[in-house]
Every structure is written in structure tokens, then in C-alpha cells.
Amino acid sequence: MWPAGCLDMWATEAAESLLRTEETFLACLARIDTIVLKPLLQAERSEQKGKGHSKLLLLLNDHFHTLWDLTEENYRALKQKVSISVSLCLQDLYILWKEDLFLSSYIQYFDTFANCVAAQGFDQAAKHKSEFWKTHKTALKQFLADFTSETSIPVALHTVLHKALRDHVRQYSHILVRLREAIGESPETELVTNAAKQYSKLQSFISQVLDEACLTKALWKSLGHKLTDSLCIPERRVLEDSKNLPVLASVGRTDRVLLFNDILVLIQGNNFQSFNLKLVWVDGTCSDQPAPEKQTLRIVTPEEEFVLSAKEPQMRAVWHWKLNQAVCQALNGKRDFPLWGKAREGSEPSVHRFFKYTFRAEGRLKNAVYEGEWSWGKPHGKGTLKWPDGRNHVGDFQEGLEHGFGICLIPLASEDKYDCYKCHWWEGRRRGYGICEYGNEMVYKGYFSDNLRQGFGILENPSSEQPFKYTGQWDGDKKSGYGVWDDKDRGERYIGMWQDDHRHGQGIVVTQSGMCYQRTFHADKMVGSGILLLEDDSVYEGSFTRDLTFVGKGKLTFSNGFTLEGTFSNKSGQGLQTQGTLNTSSDKQEDSITKVQLGLDDFPVEKRWPGIYDQFLEFIHLGCKEETEESFTGFHIQTSKELRKSQEYLFCERGPEDISGKIGDVLKELVQHQGLESLQHYLQKAFESSLHPLGKLLKALTLAFQATYSGIGANKHLLNMAQEEVKFYAKKIWEFYQGLLHLALEQKGQPPVETEDREKSDLNAYRVILPLILPCFYPELFMLYMLYHEKEDDLYCQGIVDLSLFSDVKLLEFLDVQKHLWPLKDLILTTNQRRSLVKDKCFLSATECLQKLITTVDPREKLEILQKTYEEIEGTVSRVTERDYKLPMDDLLPLLMYVVSRARIQHLGAEIHLIRDLMDPTNEGGMYDFLLTALESCYEHIQKDMRLHPRENWHVARDL
């Protein structure tokens, strides 16, 4: 025992002991360098340059000098401290506070030394320099006490280059153990104890690496040259051999199983199979297997699966443990320290890994390179798969197949271009929403099934040659079902049915000039008769060609009401000819002809866009799983950048201020908003969000609506189609909301809401959903209303212009407003101004209120504005009469007509009819209905007054 005393004394005595040890060690290192390493390396550099064992010896020399320099540097520093200080502290013992540096240097040296042993580096050096070593045997004797003439040079080199260093580590450990015993219990005990343990582990490590190296060297000598040349690398160590611990492999005629630190090898005669341990999974579960199978281990690799069978449970257990330890160390990229410690928790290798691998077996993956995440021998997680022919898939994988979101490049054989699929995949095939950018510049945005375009999708060719856009249904990679085709070269749009990529069935064609027609198509050809609506409101019913030439029997109704019925022909150079009857008895054309509505009977609203509804319905029926959300509901995404962004967003962390797009959060919040006002507020946010399923559905429907009715599709003969479509959208969205609510309540364990009958469901759709979604469709829809009521609005506007010529007093008089209701006090006159000339002052608050009618798209809000206008008129009258005055219809109509004429609202007819068509059905017969009817009457009176009072008479009336 070291003498008891103060801590500094113990540290000083330990330092002195360390100095004595280091002094001897440094002298030994100098002799080894002078007598062995320098001559050896000088000879190797001159004659064996570039050989494998020479590189190892050079590396060993580098680590030797690193260790030497480290020891000498710290020895000199400690020696200087001892010479100038009476006592030292523990911080002066460099083997304590530089423990990691010393351990690392020794580990590097002995790793390299073991590589030399395993790769037979010393044998090679002795063989090539046998004459050199004959003259150096005497020098080697001073290092080896038991050196004899029979001692081989390789053994001598092996001993000289490791024994002194190994002994020195033992000395370090001994000094630290004695120091720990001396200081007893003190704050520094743990520091010294941990250091002693680490140097003890280093001793174990050295023993283990030397044992492994010797075993590996013996293995290489026992194997044939062919196997050794293929398998032997300096860093490789044999960890287990089936000759020592019997185990049989189920692969072919396997003679021997070898476990190395980086590969598992099955030897079959002179051939072998090797498996990288980073991609080896060991399944030791056998509790449910029959008795003969309980001593087996299932080995899983990327392209092969086999079984290792042991005779005894103990043998199986050892193989299982060693395989797992070896796989763990291979995955960690370094050996354990020490190499084989006690079994510990977490020693099972991770099932999920990241690695790069080239497939070699026949099949679709032959020669493909996969880099990414793995699980049980198969790509699983995120990764990249590349084929030699240029195919490339980046994305999610599951059990070896593309599954989830991925981007796939497929080269075109004839050109240096690619088809790029940015899609969702299911078990190796495209399924769900995706965007495909084809090499010919066409772009498809829509749904896939079994690698084919299926369901709703948009195909667009933006190039200057034959530009087109198709929005509609697909079946088996072909346009089939209801769809809209924009032919930008011809300036026309086809709305109708398709089959096998051809227009087939009923169809409507709208042209840029304003003409449109409805015909039956068969394989892209028009058959039978149809109806052609010309831009001047003439209507032709009969047969005609695609360039709109009349042929065969038909009836032409002119805009003035005349009709021409007979047989039409168009001979070259002779123009249009006909044989038939001209009827001039009618002097005007009926609205049922000029405003005929197309498509309602032929394209039932419930059969349009099934590909959109089906995806959302299936998403709900499958339980709204988050991982499939974008696959089913991704159509709101229309660019590749958005598509990638949406995938990143699904799995990113969001702050509390963000609207959560996670379907679980959506369902939880949904249950909290079932009252009408709360629900409307919630749905408003949902529709505005690109993350909420209902917002995504609305976006998809908006795209379909715009594809049909915007631009060329703005034709008055499509108004009823569009109006019914918007109403149906509201019904379907309410239906999907009910589905989400039912699922949310079910997941929360609450009873479902009472099932609504059709009438109540439709009422909720009009009351709750329609006002919220209408802004998305309003621009296109209101344009159709304006076109439909264009003539009436022109007459109304002319009436407004003529009525605007009147002063307030003259207009009130002209409209027969009772004089006691005139708000003359509101007429503030300036100097020399006559009351009869003042304009736009009476009922100003009501006028300004009515003008707000065009500031909102919601029919309910428009009706509220109308009621507020009525209240303002009534309030003004009450103020004038100085009593609470309730306006009867006889007084209201002229007053409202005055306000309407002063409000000068453009397209009032379109506004009135939009409100009438889309307002809440529960308002029929109520106050809102009454006021709307009054506004309609004013609108019609202003049109009729124009017809009854030609402009020349208005000047007379104005001057009365």
C-alpha cells in the first residue's frame, strides 16, 4: 500500500512512479525504432514500394511515432513540473486528464498492428528480406529473453512490436489502481476509478484484437488461395467459424459458415456468397415454431433469405449473440471497446437502417442501385432507386416497393427527355393524385390507379403547336366519361361525354365568337341532328357540319321571329341554298328559343365530376388516414413545387398560430363546432385553408367549374347548367362534412348525429354551405347571369339614363310619389339655386345603402342590404311625416323605384335573378321575398317605361 497522507503527496508519488516507468519505456521505444523499424522500412521503401504489407508497415510506423511523441511530450512536461514543485496534484497526471488521447493512440496502434498480423504482413516482410534479418538476429535478441536460433523472424517481429507497448499499458493500469487504493474515499475517487477501468478495458481490447488477428491469420492459411485472395483484407476479422461452433445453412450445399466483422460468408466448395452485415437481419424468434425448428436463426438479406440451424440451444444462442453484436458494430462503423463486452440492453441491432446497395438478382431491380432506408432486407422508408438505363425513383418505399409519395424519372428511348411522375404510389404502382410532366411537354395533373390515369384529371399541352387542355374523367389511361376539352387553335370548347379518347355521346361545343351547339357524337364524328345557337340569336335545328354549314333538313329561326324550314345545302361557290318555307307571321322571337338552356337533361348534375367526389368519399370511408390524405385529396395542388411542399408540410412541426392540417386535429376540432353560428365560422376557415380536406375539395371543384364556364365557356346558354352545378357542390360538400363529423364522433366515442332526410340535408346545404362557397364560383357564374339578362339590362340601363335627367322633385312627381312623403327638407340649396334643379339629395341614405348590393356575393347579405334599404326609406318617410309610418305597397313601389333609379346599379337584372335562384328556400314567402319581388317590379317598370316613353317624349316630361 502507498503511505497514507494528503492527496498532493499521493499525486506526487504517483507522478514520480510514472516518470520512472516512462523513462524506461521511452528508451525501449528508441531502441525498437533504431534496431527494427528504421532498417525494416528503409528496405521496404527501396524494394517493395506499393505492396499491401509495406503500406501497413508504414502506417504502423506512423502510429508508433505518434504514440512515442505523445509519451515523450507529456513525460518532459511532467518532469519539469516535478523539478520545480515540491508537490503535485492529480491534474498533473496526464494519464488521467489526457486519458482519451492516450487510449485513442494505443487503440490506433494496436488496430494497425493487428491488421499486419491478420494480413501476414510480418511474414511477407521476413520472406522478402530473409538475408537482411540474418544479420539482425543479434540485435533482436536484446528484446526477447527466450530468443533462440529456432525463433522465426515473423514471431520475433510480432513480439518486439507489441510486447513493450502492451506491458506499458499494464504499468499505467497498475499505477492508477494503487493510486485509487491509496486515496480511499474522496471527491477524486471516481475520476481515478474511471480512468483505471478504461486502461483495464484497453488491456482487454489489446488481448482481443491480437487473438482475433491470430485466428484470422490462421483462417487465411487454412483456406485455398482463391478464397483467401477474394476475402482477405487487412481490417477483416473472423468472429466465428462453423468448424469451431457447428451450424448449417439452408442455402445450397454450404460447407462452411464464417462470420467476419463486416460480412457473413457461406462457402460452397471453391465458391462463396458474402453478405454485408449492414444489410443482414437476424430473426431469432422461434417460440411459435415446431421443436425441430427452434434451434434455427432466420437470416434476411436484400436478395436472399436463409436459415442457420444449430444442434444445441447453446450453439444457437452464441451464434445469435455474435451475429447481433457484429451487425451492431458494423452499423456503428467501429468495433466496441472492448470488442466483446457483457451482453447489455439495446444490443439488438436496429431494424431500420440506411445503406446503399446494388441489386444483382434477376427481376425488375436487376442492376438498380438503392440508397436509403431499409427494414428487414427491403427498402423501407425514404430512398433513391436508380437503374442503369436512367430510370430514377426518389421517395417513399414500403417492404421493397414504391409506396407513398415519390418522384420517378423515366427516359424516353428516342430523345434526351424524360417523363417525370410526381405521384403517390401504392405497392409499386402509381395510385392516387400526382403530376406527370411528359417529355413531349404535356402535363397531367390528376389521379392514377394501377399506373394508369384513372378518375378525375387535367391534361394540358401548353406548347405552341396544337395547344389544348382536357379537364375531366379518365378510365384506363383514356379520356372517358364527362369532360371538357379546350381546343385553343380552333378557339372552341367541347363540354360533354367521352369514350376511349374520343368525343362520344352528347356534347356541347362553345366557340370564341359566341356561337354554341349541341350534338350527338360517335367516335369524334357528329351524328344525327342538333341545335345551333348563333351569336345574333338566330337558332338552327337540324343537321350541320363541324364548320357550322347547314346540310339536310332543318329549321332556321331568325332573331326577328321569322322561320325558314326546309332542306339546306352548300355547294361550292354557290353559298347556302335551301328549299323550304319561309314563315314571316311572327314579329319577335320567343325567350324559350333565344335563351334556350343546353345540357341540363343530357348531363345530370350528379353525374358530372364523379372522379372528384369518389376520391374524397373513399378517403372518409377509409377512416381519413393521414398518410393517404394527399393521395386522395391532393387535387388542390397544381404545381410540382406545391406538391413537394405539401409532402414536407404533412410531417413538419407547426407553431400554435398555424392552422393544423393534420387530419387528427381537424377531426378533433370539428366536433367542437356544431352550433349554426360556430359551424359557419369554422367552415369559413376550413374553405379558406389549403390544408383542410373541405378546403381541398372546394379547390378541386373550383378548378372544374372554371374549366367549364370561364373564358370561352362564358355563354348564356350554359347558365342553368352552371347554377345547378354550384347548388349540387353545396349538397356534396355538406354530405362530406356530415361524413367527417360522423367519423370524428365515432373516434371520440360519442353517439353519431341523427341522420338527416334529403329535404333537411338540402336545406342545410343552401343555408350553411352555399353562401360560404359562392365566392369561389361567383365571377364565372355572375358573368353568365349578365350575358343571359343582357338585353333586359340594356333596356333597364337606358331607362336609368333617362330618369337621371330629372331633378329630385321632378322625378318624385313623375313617379307619382305622394307629395307629403317628399323629403324636401333634405334639399339644401346654394345661392341662386332652385329646388326644382337639385339632384341626388332625396332618400340619399337609402340610395347609398342599395348601392352596396354589388359589394357582396352572398344572396343572404344582398337580401339584408335590400331590407336595410327598405328601412332607410321608411325611416326617411317617418322623419318627414313626423310619425311612425308603415309603407303600404302602393307607396313603397314608387319610392323604391326612385331609389333604384338614383342607385344606378349596373346589371340589376343579373343581380335580382342570382338572388332569386340561390337564396335560402326558407325565405320564400317572407319579408325578403316580398322586398325582392318589389325590386323586380321596379326593374320591370323601368324597362316598360322606356318602351312607353320614347326619348323625345322624355324631354317634354323633364321640362314640365
Stockholm file with secondary structure:
# STOCKHOLM 1.0

chainA/1-960         MWPAGCLDMWATEAAESLLRTEETFLACLARIDTIVLKPLLQAERSEQKGKGHSKLLLLLNDHFHTLWDLTEENYRALKQKVSISVSLCLQDLYILWKEDLFLSSYIQYFDTFANCVAAQGFDQAAKHKSEFWKTHKTALKQFLADFTSETSIPVALHTVLHKALRDHVRQYSHILVRLREAIGESPETELVTNAAKQYSKLQSFISQVLDEACLTKALWKSLGHKLTDSLCIPERRVLEDSKNLPVLASVGRTDRVLLFNDILVLIQGNNFQSFNLKLVWVDGTCSDQPAPEKQTLRIVTPEEEFVLSAKEPQMRAVWHWKLNQAVCQALNGKRDFPLWGKAREGSEPSVHRFFKYTFRAEGRLKNAVYEGEWSWGKPHGKGTLKWPDGRNHVGDFQEGLEHGFGICLIPLASEDKYDCYKCHWWEGRRRGYGICEYGNEMVYKGYFSDNLRQGFGILENPSSEQPFKYTGQWDGDKKSGYGVWDDKDRGERYIGMWQDDHRHGQGIVVTQSGMCYQRTFHADKMVGSGILLLEDDSVYEGSFTRDLTFVGKGKLTFSNGFTLEGTFSNKSGQGLQTQGTLNTSSDKQEDSITKVQLGLDDFPVEKRWPGIYDQFLEFIHLGCKEETEESFTGFHIQTSKELRKSQEYLFCERGPEDISGKIGDVLKELVQHQGLESLQHYLQKAFESSLHPLGKLLKALTLAFQATYSGIGANKHLLNMAQEEVKFYAKKIWEFYQGLLHLALEQKGQPPVETEDREKSDLNAYRVILPLILPCFYPELFMLYMLYHEKEDDLYCQGIVDLSLFSDVKLLEFLDVQKHLWPLKDLILTTNQRRSLVKDKCFLSATECLQKLITTVDPREKLEILQKTYEEIEGTVSRVTERDYKLPMDDLLPLLMYVVSRARIQHLGAEIHLIRDLMDPTNEGGMYDFLLTALESCYEHIQKDMRLHPRENWHVARDL
#=GR chainA/1-960 SS CCCCCCHHHHHHHHHHHHHHHHHHHHHHHHHHIIIIIHHHHHHHHHHCTTCHHHHHHHHHHHHHHHHHHHHHHHHHHHHHHHHHCSCCCGGGCHHHHTHHHHHHHHHHHHHHHHHHHHTTHHHHHHHHTHHHHHTTHHHHHTTCTTCCTTSCHHHHHHHHHHHHHHHHHHHHHHHHHHHHHHHCSSTTHHHHHHHHHHHHHHHHHHHHHHHHHHHHHHHHHHSCHHHHHHHCCTTCCEEEETTTSCCEESSTTCCEEEEESSEEEEEETTEEEEEEGGGCEEECCCTTSCGGGTTEEEEECSSCEEEEECSSHHHHHHHHHHHHHHHHHHHHTSCCSSSSCCCCTTCSCCSEEEEEEECCSSSTTTTCEEEEEEETTEEEEEEEEECTTSCEEEEEEETTEEEEEEEEEEECSSSSCEEEEEEEEETTEEEEEEEEECTTSCEEEEEEETTEEEEEEEEEECSSSSCEEEEEEEETTEEEEEEEEEETTTTEEEEEEEETTEEEEEEEEEETTSCEEEEEEETTEEEEEEEEECTTSCEEEEEECTTCCEEEEEEEECTTSCEEEEEEEEETTTEEEEEEEEECCCSSCCHHHHTCCCSTTTSCGGGSCHHHHHHHHHHHHTTCCGGGHHHHHGGGCCSHHHHHHHHHHHTSCCCTTSCCCCHHHHHHHHHTCCSHHHHHHHHHHHHHCSSSHHHHHHHHHHHHHHHHHSGGGCCGGGHHHHHHHHHHHHHHHHHHHHHHHHHHHHHHTCCCCCCCCHHHHHHHIIIIIHHHHHHHHHHHHHHHHHHHTHHHHHHHHHHHHHHTTSCHHHHHHHTTCCGGGCCGGGCCCCTTCCGGGCCSCTTHHHHHHHHGGGGCCCHHHHHHHHHHHHHHHHHHHHHHHTSCCCCCHHHHHHHHHHHHHHHCCTTHHHHHHHHHHHSCGGGTTSHHHHHHHHHHHHHHHHHHHHHHSCHHHHHHHHHC
#=GC SS_cons         CCCCCCHHHHHHHHHHHHHHHHHHHHHHHHHHIIIIIHHHHHHHHHHCTTCHHHHHHHHHHHHHHHHHHHHHHHHHHHHHHHHHCSCCCGGGCHHHHTHHHHHHHHHHHHHHHHHHHHTTHHHHHHHHTHHHHHTTHHHHHTTCTTCCTTSCHHHHHHHHHHHHHHHHHHHHHHHHHHHHHHHCSSTTHHHHHHHHHHHHHHHHHHHHHHHHHHHHHHHHHHSCHHHHHHHCCTTCCEEEETTTSCCEESSTTCCEEEEESSEEEEEETTEEEEEEGGGCEEECCCTTSCGGGTTEEEEECSSCEEEEECSSHHHHHHHHHHHHHHHHHHHHTSCCSSSSCCCCTTCSCCSEEEEEEECCSSSTTTTCEEEEEEETTEEEEEEEEECTTSCEEEEEEETTEEEEEEEEEEECSSSSCEEEEEEEEETTEEEEEEEEECTTSCEEEEEEETTEEEEEEEEEECSSSSCEEEEEEEETTEEEEEEEEEETTTTEEEEEEEETTEEEEEEEEEETTSCEEEEEEETTEEEEEEEEECTTSCEEEEEECTTCCEEEEEEEECTTSCEEEEEEEEETTTEEEEEEEEECCCSSCCHHHHTCCCSTTTSCGGGSCHHHHHHHHHHHHTTCCGGGHHHHHGGGCCSHHHHHHHHHHHTSCCCTTSCCCCHHHHHHHHHTCCSHHHHHHHHHHHHHCSSSHHHHHHHHHHHHHHHHHSGGGCCGGGHHHHHHHHHHHHHHHHHHHHHHHHHHHHHHTCCCCCCCCHHHHHHHIIIIIHHHHHHHHHHHHHHHHHHHTHHHHHHHHHHHHHHTTSCHHHHHHHTTCCGGGCCGGGCCCCTTCCGGGCCSCTTHHHHHHHHGGGGCCCHHHHHHHHHHHHHHHHHHHHHHHTSCCCCCHHHHHHHHHHHHHHHCCTTHHHHHHHHHHHSCGGGTTSHHHHHHHHHHHHHHHHHHHHHHSCHHHHHHHHHC
//
